[in-house]
Amino acid sequence: MEYNRCGKSGLLLPQISLGLWHNFGSVDNFENGENIVKEAFDKGITHFDLANNYGPIPGSAETNFGKILKNNFQGNLRDEMVIATKAGYKMWEGPYGEWGSRKYLVTSLNQSLKRMNLDYVDIFYSHRYDPNTPLEETMNALDYAVRSGKALYAGISNYPAEQTKQATEILQQLGTPCLIHQEKYSMFVRTCEEGLLDVLEDKGVGCIAFSPLAQGLLTDKYLKGIPENSRAFNPNGHLQLDEVSDAKVFKIVALNEIAKNRNQSLAQMALAWLLKDNRITSVLIGASSVGQLNNNIDSLQNLAFTPDELNEIEQILK
């Protein structure tokens, strides 16, 4: 595992990080999740990404992660981990259970620390831009989280380019620089190329890409239709059956041919394709098994692309 500097900060993050969005909730097999986290750490993945609402049920991924820490990472091992959580999406009913108010963000952070049995998280994110709360209030809440010692760094996620620019400038003035922006980015979802990455580079902010495999579309799962064990079939998943269109499958098959010529799986190539951009600090993978985790980590064995390969990929994606 190699580690990249996160923006202009002193923090190094592994090229691949583990996200607990899926497969770590109360509906999932705890022992399987525990084995994935242990294997990830043994392979050099030091960064673990959570959010208050990860589950299902919401909160259960943090609760399970807290149990995994207690069972396996006692003592100084916590000091070798970068643990992140977020608040922004709906977590509980009523007027204070979502979005970007100071009330919600600080309350949620306190709840997250309790669920994970931690004194602090390394990164605390505003999970989404709130158009109805002054940006100054949301950024002040992040600044408070850091100054109170409940978080070491502040981050934002799913913010458009212009609001990202404003947020980073407010945090800079407060004396708590924005460490990182977490954004959906894959071969199939490239909106962050339309200005956001330029803002992050200009402001010295790191970028971590989530859903790098487009919810599993950029794997060999869908080469021959929709398998029953896929996310498209899972009622708890976020990939809809209608997203697996004939046109999308045609692209998947064509990309898979390039990957085979590179001696990679499609998933490995998709991860490597993101890491070719030095503005990407880390890619955030999910894993449903230790085997899948290791397959993704093996993408690091071939990160170089020829100009012909990149051109061919662009032609397929158009």
Backbone hydrogen bonds, N-H to C=O, Kabsch-Sander energy under -0.5 kcal/mol:
donor,donor_aa,acceptor,acceptor_aa,energy
4,N,13,L,-3.0
6,C,11,L,-2.9
7,G,5,R,-1.0
8,K,204,G,-2.3
9,S,6,C,-2.0
13,L,4,N,-2.7
15,Q,2,E,-2.1
17,S,283,V,-2.9
18,L,47,H,-2.3
19,G,17,S,-0.5
19,G,285,I,-3.2
20,L,49,D,-2.5
25,G,55,G,-0.5
26,S,56,P,-0.8
27,V,56,P,-1.4
28,D,25,G,-1.5
30,F,28,D,-0.6
33,G,29,N,-1.9
34,E,30,F,-2.7
35,N,31,E,-2.3
36,I,32,N,-2.0
37,V,33,G,-2.3
38,K,34,E,-2.3
39,E,35,N,-2.4
40,A,36,I,-2.6
41,F,37,V,-2.3
42,D,38,K,-2.3
43,K,39,E,-1.6
44,G,41,F,-1.6
45,I,40,A,-2.7
46,T,44,G,-1.0
48,F,46,T,-0.5
48,F,82,V,-2.7
49,D,18,L,-2.7
50,L,48,F,-0.5
50,L,84,A,-2.4
52,N,86,K,-2.1
54,Y,51,A,-1.4
55,G,21,W,-0.7
59,G,54,Y,-1.0
60,S,57,I,-2.6
61,A,54,Y,-1.9
63,T,59,G,-2.0
64,N,60,S,-2.7
65,F,61,A,-2.5
66,G,62,E,-2.4
67,K,63,T,-1.6
68,I,64,N,-2.3
69,L,65,F,-2.6
70,K,66,G,-2.2
71,N,67,K,-2.4
72,N,68,I,-1.9
73,F,69,L,-2.6
77,L,74,Q,-1.1
78,R,75,G,-1.1
79,D,76,N,-1.1
80,E,77,L,-1.7
81,M,78,R,-1.6
82,V,46,T,-3.1
83,I,81,M,-0.6
84,A,48,F,-2.5
85,T,123,I,-2.1
87,A,125,Y,-1.5
88,G,89,Y,-0.7
91,M,97,G,-2.9
92,W,97,G,-0.9
97,G,94,G,-1.0
99,W,88,G,-3.1
105,L,101,S,-2.6
106,V,102,R,-2.4
107,T,103,K,-1.7
108,S,104,Y,-2.9
109,L,105,L,-2.3
110,N,106,V,-2.1
111,Q,107,T,-2.0
112,S,108,S,-2.7
113,L,109,L,-2.5
114,K,110,N,-1.7
115,R,111,Q,-2.5
116,M,112,S,-2.2
117,N,113,L,-0.8
118,L,113,L,-2.3
121,V,150,K,-2.2
122,D,83,I,-2.2
123,I,83,I,-1.6
124,F,153,Y,-2.1
125,Y,85,T,-2.2
126,S,155,G,-1.8
127,H,87,A,-2.6
127,H,125,Y,-0.7
129,Y,158,N,-0.7
133,T,130,D,-1.1
137,E,134,P,-0.9
138,T,134,P,-1.6
139,M,135,L,-2.6
140,N,136,E,-2.2
141,A,137,E,-1.8
142,L,138,T,-1.6
143,D,139,M,-2.6
144,Y,140,N,-2.4
145,A,141,A,-2.2
146,V,142,L,-1.8
147,R,143,D,-2.7
148,S,144,Y,-2.4
149,G,146,V,-1.4
150,K,145,A,-1.2
151,A,145,A,-1.4
152,L,121,V,-1.3
153,Y,122,D,-1.6
154,A,177,P,-0.6
155,G,124,F,-2.2
156,I,180,I,-2.1
157,S,126,S,-2.0
158,N,182,Q,-2.0
164,T,160,P,-2.3
165,K,161,A,-2.2
166,Q,162,E,-2.1
167,A,163,Q,-2.7
168,T,164,T,-2.6
169,E,165,K,-1.7
170,I,166,Q,-2.2
171,L,167,A,-2.5
172,Q,168,T,-2.0
173,Q,169,E,-1.9
174,L,170,I,-1.8
175,G,171,L,-0.9
175,G,172,Q,-0.7
176,T,171,L,-2.1
179,L,154,A,-2.8
179,L,177,P,-0.6
180,I,154,A,-0.7
181,H,206,G,-2.0
182,Q,156,I,-2.1
183,E,181,H,-0.6
183,E,208,I,-1.9
185,Y,210,F,-1.9
186,S,189,V,-2.4
187,M,212,P,-0.5
193,E,190,R,-1.8
194,E,191,T,-2.1
197,L,192,C,-2.3
199,V,195,G,-1.9
200,L,196,L,-2.4
201,E,197,L,-2.2
202,D,198,D,-2.3
203,K,199,V,-2.4
204,G,200,L,-0.8
204,G,201,E,-0.6
205,V,200,L,-2.7
206,G,179,L,-2.4
208,I,181,H,-2.2
209,A,282,S,-1.9
210,F,183,E,-2.3
214,A,211,S,-1.8
216,G,213,L,-0.6
217,L,214,A,-1.7
218,L,213,L,-2.4
219,T,216,G,-0.6
219,T,217,L,-1.1
222,Y,219,T,-0.6
223,L,220,D,-0.9
225,G,222,Y,-1.0
230,S,227,P,-1.4
233,F,230,S,-1.0
234,N,230,S,-0.8
237,G,234,N,-1.7
240,Q,238,H,-0.6
243,E,240,Q,-1.8
244,V,241,L,-1.6
245,S,243,E,-1.3
249,V,245,S,-2.5
250,F,246,D,-2.2
251,K,247,A,-1.6
252,I,248,K,-2.3
253,V,249,V,-2.6
254,A,250,F,-1.9
255,L,251,K,-2.8
256,N,252,I,-2.1
257,E,253,V,-1.3
258,I,254,A,-1.2
259,A,255,L,-2.3
260,K,256,N,-2.3
261,N,257,E,-1.7
262,R,258,I,-1.0
262,R,259,A,-0.7
263,N,260,K,-1.5
264,Q,259,A,-2.7
269,M,265,S,-2.2
270,A,266,L,-2.5
271,L,267,A,-2.0
272,A,268,Q,-2.3
273,W,269,M,-2.7
274,L,270,A,-1.1
275,L,271,L,-1.8
276,K,272,A,-0.9
277,D,274,L,-1.5
278,N,276,K,-0.6
280,I,277,D,-2.1
281,T,207,C,-2.4
281,T,279,R,-0.8
282,S,207,C,-1.2
283,V,15,Q,-2.4
284,L,209,A,-3.1
285,I,17,S,-2.8
285,I,283,V,-0.7
293,L,289,S,-2.1
294,N,290,V,-2.4
295,N,291,G,-2.1
296,N,292,Q,-2.0
297,I,293,L,-2.2
298,D,294,N,-1.8
299,S,296,N,-1.7
300,L,297,I,-1.9
301,Q,298,D,-1.7
302,N,299,S,-1.6
310,L,306,T,-2.2
311,N,307,P,-2.4
312,E,308,D,-2.5
313,I,309,E,-2.5
314,E,310,L,-2.2
315,Q,311,N,-2.2
316,I,312,E,-1.8
317,L,313,I,-2.2
318,K,314,E,-1.4
